[in-house]
């Protein structure tokens, strides 16, 4: 039996898939299986995946009609068998020592989860995002939840983590965005020890038009749902760690972040104002204490969004000229 199962859901990723799968082939840790699920691709993704299956017995392919990434991941999990499980998206790739670092950390420290840092890859630049500056080992459920609640140290992504299989007690939700957050809410309740590594060995490709780049009101609704689920789960396990104030501040920051990006969007097919009206309606009634917890800039943005929507759009649109993040979204930096 292999020691690690790698789960790769695939949908119309022919352009990137070879780089992803080549990074698995060249791992310095060889004792793995790769279970791929082609979710009804209409390009040559399945052909590429079959070629790797023909050349390397560690690779297996399941083909299904298009049902979404959650169904694909659930299928792959059911078909896999290793005691440890990790996830790689088909447009991303991993460094040659990615698996060995994760496996070494999770076995040496008898952890339930090991996590590395990651790199955001644009066309002309790479950003390293480290969750920790040095190795950390969290050994109590309370300490783990304390770091998971604000997503500090413990990230909200399933990729870049290696899980002991027994931790994975909940399936991915079908038809819900931010499925990573949902399952992590359930899985982290089972985690007693987690090893956090500063090594950035997961390469996360920033693609124009990818799901996480499309910041619509529906995405805000799904993100708020994920925040509430995380808050409820932590409140159930360690009520002293979470409060209504934390939840309100998190929702306010979420709406501000998405509304800012929507105001700066240059996409004729999207009605910015209509989307922003929907986002504004998702804000709960916020007590004064919530405003005091926000930065001065976010207080100002929240006030404009709530009271002067057109002015909010005009000011943010002008500000986008100087915004580095907007230039990344709207320029050739995306791959």
NUTOR-782007 format. One record per residue (C-alpha): residue number from 1; x, y, z. Coordinates in steps of 0.1 Angstrom, whole numbers. Example, Ala and Ser with C-alpha at 12.3 -4.5 7.8 and 13.67 -1.06 7.14 Angstrom:
2
+-----+-------+-------+-------+
! pos !     u !     v !     w !
+-----+-------+-------+-------+
!   1 !   123 !   -45 !    78 !
!   2 !   137 !   -11 !    71 !
+-----+-------+-------+-------+
This chain:
335
+-----+-------+-------+-------+
! pos !     u !     v !     w !
+-----+-------+-------+-------+
!   1 !     0 !     0 !     0 !
!   2 !    13 !    35 !    -8 !
!   3 !    19 !    59 !    20 !
!   4 !     3 !    90 !     4 !
!   5 !   -28 !    94 !   -18 !
!   6 !   -27 !   125 !   -40 !
!   7 !   -62 !   137 !   -51 !
!   8 !   -63 !   156 !   -84 !
!   9 !   -98 !   167 !   -97 !
!  10 !   -97 !   177 !  -134 !
!  11 !  -120 !   198 !  -156 !
!  12 !  -107 !   213 !  -189 !
!  13 !   -72 !   218 !  -177 !
!  14 !   -53 !   205 !  -207 !
!  15 !   -32 !   237 !  -209 !
!  16 !   -18 !   232 !  -174 !
!  17 !   -22 !   195 !  -166 !
!  18 !    12 !   182 !  -178 !
!  19 !    31 !   206 !  -156 !
!  20 !    10 !   195 !  -126 !
!  21 !    15 !   158 !  -132 !
!  22 !    52 !   161 !  -141 !
!  23 !    57 !   177 !  -107 !
!  24 !    43 !   146 !   -92 !
!  25 !    64 !   122 !  -112 !
!  26 !    96 !   140 !  -102 !
!  27 !    89 !   139 !   -64 !
!  28 !   118 !   127 !   -43 !
!  29 !    92 !   108 !   -23 !
!  30 !    81 !    79 !   -46 !
!  31 !    57 !    59 !   -23 !
!  32 !    24 !    75 !   -35 !
!  33 !    -7 !    69 !   -56 !
!  34 !   -23 !    97 !   -77 !
!  35 !   -60 !    93 !   -81 !
!  36 !   -73 !   117 !  -108 !
!  37 !  -110 !   123 !  -116 !
!  38 !  -118 !   138 !  -149 !
!  39 !  -151 !   157 !  -144 !
!  40 !  -164 !   155 !  -179 !
!  41 !  -137 !   176 !  -196 !
!  42 !  -144 !   187 !  -231 !
!  43 !  -108 !   193 !  -240 !
!  44 !   -79 !   168 !  -241 !
!  45 !   -74 !   166 !  -203 !
!  46 !   -86 !   130 !  -201 !
!  47 !   -62 !   120 !  -229 !
!  48 !   -33 !   136 !  -211 !
!  49 !   -43 !   119 !  -178 !
!  50 !   -45 !    85 !  -195 !
!  51 !   -10 !    88 !  -208 !
!  52 !     4 !    92 !  -173 !
!  53 !   -16 !    61 !  -163 !
!  54 !    -1 !    41 !  -191 !
!  55 !    34 !    52 !  -182 !
!  56 !    33 !    50 !  -144 !
!  57 !    13 !    25 !  -124 !
!  58 !    10 !    49 !   -95 !
!  59 !   -15 !    70 !  -115 !
!  60 !   -52 !    61 !  -119 !
!  61 !   -80 !    79 !  -137 !
!  62 !  -117 !    79 !  -130 !
!  63 !  -139 !    95 !  -156 !
!  64 !  -174 !   109 !  -149 !
!  65 !  -200 !   133 !  -163 !
!  66 !  -196 !   168 !  -151 !
!  67 !  -208 !   170 !  -115 !
!  68 !  -184 !   196 !  -100 !
!  69 !  -152 !   196 !   -80 !
!  70 !  -167 !   183 !   -48 !
!  71 !  -181 !   152 !   -64 !
!  72 !  -148 !   146 !   -81 !
!  73 !  -128 !   149 !   -49 !
!  74 !  -153 !   127 !   -30 !
!  75 !  -150 !   100 !   -58 !
!  76 !  -112 !   102 !   -56 !
!  77 !  -112 !    99 !   -18 !
!  78 !  -134 !    68 !   -19 !
!  79 !  -111 !    52 !   -45 !
!  80 !   -79 !    60 !   -27 !
!  81 !   -63 !    38 !     0 !
!  82 !   -31 !    54 !    15 !
!  83 !   -30 !    63 !    53 !
!  84 !   -22 !    99 !    43 !
!  85 !   -40 !   122 !    19 !
!  86 !   -31 !   154 !     1 !
!  87 !   -47 !   175 !   -27 !
!  88 !   -33 !   191 !   -57 !
!  89 !   -53 !   212 !   -81 !
!  90 !   -47 !   205 !  -118 !
!  91 !   -35 !   240 !  -127 !
!  92 !   -10 !   241 !   -98 !
!  93 !    22 !   222 !   -92 !
!  94 !    45 !   212 !   -63 !
!  95 !    83 !   213 !   -57 !
!  96 !   102 !   181 !   -59 !
!  97 !   105 !   178 !   -21 !
!  98 !    69 !   187 !   -13 !
!  99 !    57 !   152 !    -4 !
! 100 !    89 !   143 !    15 !
! 101 !    87 !   175 !    37 !
! 102 !    51 !   169 !    45 !
! 103 !    55 !   132 !    52 !
! 104 !    86 !   137 !    73 !
! 105 !    68 !   163 !    94 !
! 106 !    36 !   144 !    99 !
! 107 !    53 !   111 !   108 !
! 108 !    82 !   125 !   129 !
! 109 !    59 !   146 !   150 !
! 110 !    30 !   121 !   150 !
! 111 !     7 !   148 !   137 !
! 112 !   -27 !   146 !   123 !
! 113 !   -19 !   173 !    97 !
! 114 !    12 !   188 !    82 !
! 115 !    11 !   221 !    63 !
! 116 !    36 !   239 !    41 !
! 117 !    36 !   275 !    28 !
! 118 !    29 !   284 !    -9 !
! 119 !    38 !   307 !   -38 !
! 120 !    14 !   326 !   -59 !
! 121 !    26 !   325 !   -95 !
! 122 !    18 !   352 !  -120 !
! 123 !    32 !   355 !  -155 !
! 124 !    59 !   379 !  -145 !
! 125 !    63 !   375 !  -108 !
! 126 !    61 !   351 !   -79 !
! 127 !    49 !   359 !   -44 !
! 128 !    59 !   338 !   -15 !
! 129 !    32 !   335 !    12 !
! 130 !    45 !   319 !    44 !
! 131 !    19 !   309 !    71 !
! 132 !    48 !   307 !    96 !
! 133 !    84 !   321 !    96 !
! 134 !    97 !   290 !   113 !
! 135 !    86 !   255 !   121 !
! 136 !    56 !   253 !   145 !
! 137 !    40 !   223 !   162 !
! 138 !     6 !   229 !   177 !
! 139 !    -3 !   201 !   202 !
! 140 !   -37 !   211 !   217 !
! 141 !   -71 !   213 !   201 !
! 142 !   -77 !   247 !   217 !
! 143 !   -45 !   262 !   203 !
! 144 !   -52 !   248 !   168 !
! 145 !   -87 !   262 !   168 !
! 146 !   -74 !   295 !   180 !
! 147 !   -51 !   297 !   150 !
! 148 !   -77 !   283 !   126 !
! 149 !  -105 !   307 !   135 !
! 150 !   -88 !   338 !   121 !
! 151 !   -69 !   316 !    96 !
! 152 !   -36 !   326 !   112 !
! 153 !    -9 !   300 !   107 !
! 154 !   -35 !   274 !    99 !
! 155 !   -47 !   283 !    64 !
! 156 !   -82 !   278 !    49 !
! 157 !   -69 !   257 !    20 !
! 158 !   -68 !   220 !    17 !
! 159 !   -40 !   220 !    -8 !
! 160 !    -6 !   224 !     7 !
! 161 !   -17 !   201 !    36 !
! 162 !   -11 !   164 !    43 !
! 163 !   -39 !   147 !    63 !
! 164 !   -40 !   116 !    83 !
! 165 !   -69 !    97 !    67 !
! 166 !   -88 !    93 !    99 !
! 167 !   -92 !   131 !   101 !
! 168 !  -113 !   132 !    69 !
! 169 !  -147 !   124 !    84 !
! 170 !  -169 !   147 !    63 !
! 171 !  -174 !   147 !    25 !
! 172 !  -170 !   178 !     3 !
! 173 !  -203 !   196 !     0 !
! 174 !  -219 !   195 !   -34 !
! 175 !  -229 !   228 !   -51 !
! 176 !  -212 !   251 !   -26 !
! 177 !  -183 !   274 !   -32 !
! 178 !  -155 !   275 !    -6 !
! 179 !  -158 !   238 !    -2 !
! 180 !  -123 !   238 !    13 !
! 181 !  -135 !   260 !    42 !
! 182 !  -166 !   238 !    48 !
! 183 !  -147 !   205 !    51 !
! 184 !  -118 !   221 !    71 !
! 185 !  -144 !   232 !    96 !
! 186 !  -153 !   196 !   101 !
! 187 !  -119 !   181 !    97 !
! 188 !  -101 !   205 !   121 !
! 189 !  -123 !   193 !   149 !
! 190 !  -105 !   160 !   147 !
! 191 !   -70 !   174 !   148 !
! 192 !   -50 !   172 !   180 !
! 193 !   -15 !   179 !   165 !
! 194 !    -5 !   199 !   135 !
! 195 !    30 !   206 !   121 !
! 196 !    34 !   239 !   102 !
! 197 !    64 !   244 !    79 !
! 198 !    77 !   276 !    64 !
! 199 !    89 !   259 !    32 !
! 200 !    69 !   273 !     2 !
! 201 !    67 !   241 !   -19 !
! 202 !    31 !   245 !   -33 !
! 203 !    28 !   267 !   -65 !
! 204 !    -6 !   283 !   -68 !
! 205 !   -13 !   295 !  -103 !
! 206 !   -31 !   328 !  -105 !
! 207 !   -54 !   326 !  -136 !
! 208 !   -76 !   353 !  -149 !
! 209 !  -112 !   341 !  -147 !
! 210 !  -106 !   313 !  -122 !
! 211 !  -132 !   307 !   -96 !
! 212 !  -114 !   325 !   -68 !
! 213 !  -109 !   356 !   -90 !
! 214 !  -146 !   361 !   -99 !
! 215 !  -158 !   382 !   -70 !
! 216 !  -195 !   384 !   -74 !
! 217 !  -223 !   388 !   -48 !
! 218 !  -228 !   351 !   -49 !
! 219 !  -192 !   346 !   -39 !
! 220 !  -198 !   370 !   -10 !
! 221 !  -228 !   350 !     1 !
! 222 !  -209 !   318 !     0 !
! 223 !  -180 !   333 !    19 !
! 224 !  -203 !   347 !    46 !
! 225 !  -218 !   312 !    49 !
! 226 !  -183 !   298 !    53 !
! 227 !  -175 !   323 !    80 !
! 228 !  -206 !   315 !    99 !
! 229 !  -200 !   277 !    96 !
! 230 !  -164 !   282 !   109 !
! 231 !  -177 !   304 !   138 !
! 232 !  -204 !   279 !   147 !
! 233 !  -180 !   249 !   147 !
! 234 !  -154 !   266 !   168 !
! 235 !  -182 !   279 !   192 !
! 236 !  -193 !   243 !   195 !
! 237 !  -159 !   230 !   204 !
! 238 !  -144 !   259 !   223 !
! 239 !  -170 !   286 !   229 !
! 240 !  -145 !   309 !   247 !
! 241 !  -126 !   314 !   215 !
! 242 !  -154 !   329 !   194 !
! 243 !  -179 !   357 !   198 !
! 244 !  -206 !   375 !   178 !
! 245 !  -183 !   404 !   176 !
! 246 !  -156 !   383 !   158 !
! 247 !  -182 !   370 !   134 !
! 248 !  -196 !   405 !   126 !
! 249 !  -161 !   419 !   121 !
! 250 !  -152 !   390 !    98 !
! 251 !  -183 !   395 !    77 !
! 252 !  -178 !   433 !    75 !
! 253 !  -142 !   428 !    63 !
! 254 !  -154 !   402 !    38 !
! 255 !  -180 !   425 !    23 !
! 256 !  -156 !   454 !    21 !
! 257 !  -129 !   433 !     4 !
! 258 !  -153 !   420 !   -23 !
! 259 !  -171 !   453 !   -27 !
! 260 !  -138 !   471 !   -32 !
! 261 !  -128 !   446 !   -60 !
! 262 !  -162 !   448 !   -76 !
! 263 !  -161 !   487 !   -77 !
! 264 !  -127 !   485 !   -95 !
! 265 !  -138 !   458 !  -119 !
! 266 !  -136 !   466 !  -156 !
! 267 !  -159 !   440 !  -171 !
! 268 !  -188 !   453 !  -193 !
! 269 !  -208 !   421 !  -188 !
! 270 !  -212 !   426 !  -151 !
! 271 !  -235 !   453 !  -136 !
! 272 !  -212 !   466 !  -109 !
! 273 !  -239 !   487 !   -91 !
! 274 !  -264 !   458 !   -90 !
! 275 !  -238 !   435 !   -76 !
! 276 !  -227 !   461 !   -50 !
! 277 !  -264 !   466 !   -39 !
! 278 !  -266 !   429 !   -33 !
! 279 !  -234 !   429 !   -13 !
! 280 !  -245 !   458 !     8 !
! 281 !  -277 !   440 !    17 !
! 282 !  -257 !   411 !    31 !
! 283 !  -242 !   433 !    59 !
! 284 !  -258 !   427 !    93 !
! 285 !  -267 !   455 !   116 !
! 286 !  -233 !   464 !   130 !
! 287 !  -228 !   478 !   165 !
! 288 !  -204 !   507 !   170 !
! 289 !  -178 !   482 !   184 !
! 290 !  -175 !   466 !   150 !
! 291 !  -166 !   499 !   134 !
! 292 !  -140 !   505 !   161 !
! 293 !  -124 !   472 !   153 !
! 294 !  -118 !   481 !   116 !
! 295 !   -90 !   501 !   102 !
! 296 !   -97 !   538 !    94 !
! 297 !   -97 !   530 !    57 !
! 298 !  -122 !   502 !    61 !
! 299 !  -144 !   523 !    83 !
! 300 !  -145 !   549 !    56 !
! 301 !  -152 !   523 !    29 !
! 302 !  -179 !   507 !    49 !
! 303 !  -196 !   541 !    55 !
! 304 !  -195 !   549 !    18 !
! 305 !  -208 !   515 !     8 !
! 306 !  -237 !   518 !    32 !
! 307 !  -246 !   554 !    26 !
! 308 !  -232 !   567 !    -7 !
! 309 !  -229 !   538 !   -32 !
! 310 !  -222 !   558 !   -63 !
! 311 !  -195 !   578 !   -45 !
! 312 !  -180 !   545 !   -33 !
! 313 !  -178 !   533 !   -69 !
! 314 !  -163 !   565 !   -82 !
! 315 !  -136 !   568 !   -55 !
! 316 !  -126 !   531 !   -57 !
! 317 !  -125 !   533 !   -95 !
! 318 !  -101 !   562 !   -94 !
! 319 !   -81 !   545 !   -67 !
! 320 !   -78 !   514 !   -88 !
! 321 !   -54 !   532 !  -111 !
! 322 !   -28 !   531 !   -83 !
! 323 !   -38 !   497 !   -70 !
! 324 !   -11 !   470 !   -75 !
! 325 !   -36 !   442 !   -69 !
! 326 !   -60 !   456 !   -95 !
! 327 !   -31 !   458 !  -120 !
! 328 !   -25 !   422 !  -113 !
! 329 !   -61 !   412 !  -120 !
! 330 !   -64 !   433 !  -152 !
! 331 !   -30 !   430 !  -168 !
! 332 !    -9 !   402 !  -183 !
! 333 !     4 !   392 !  -149 !
! 334 !   -22 !   364 !  -149 !
! 335 !   -11 !   331 !  -165 !
+-----+-------+-------+-------+
